[in-house]
Amino acid sequence: MNELAVDRARGRRITPPTDGPARAAALRAVDGTPASPLRPGRELTGEDADRLAEVAAELRPVFGRDPAAAALVNATLIRHGAVPHLFGDPPVLAFHREDADLVDGWAASAATALAMVIGVGQGVRLRSCEADGCDLVFFDVTRNASRRFCGLSCQNRAKASAYRARRRA
Ligand SMILES: [Zn+2]
């Protein structure tokens, strides 16, 4: 999500990759690179990465209290054929059909994970950074769901700017 669908990070404008090969490279460079558990050797192609960028853009508003979050997640679940499915021996639970391609499999799993979070009343933990000039998204794991910023650099910038505003007042 942050690699493909965000254009402001930590107070700076960033340019997300705009073509398939660059998107695929960006995805390979981070943890959680989408891979199909059913096709472990399958390489992510530029075309896959373009489709994943569309999924990321569709789901981006789910982070940050969008009232349409549930509808967006439902649409993604349907579009990518999400369905609980046991495969392998011993059986492993996945959330896509056995014949799903890599992108549908990843999108169905991601949308299912978001649906589970929202469906147990924890959608408030799907957050977007509140600092000026930053749209990075994160999952808030604090006990009381109170995290406001993506990281220390944004927290420090926001504190400094609030301090300056108080001094001016
Ligand atoms: Zn931030």
Residues whose N, C-alpha, C, O or C-beta is under 5 A from the ligand:
A	BS01	ZN	R10 C129 A131 C134 L136 C150 G151 C154
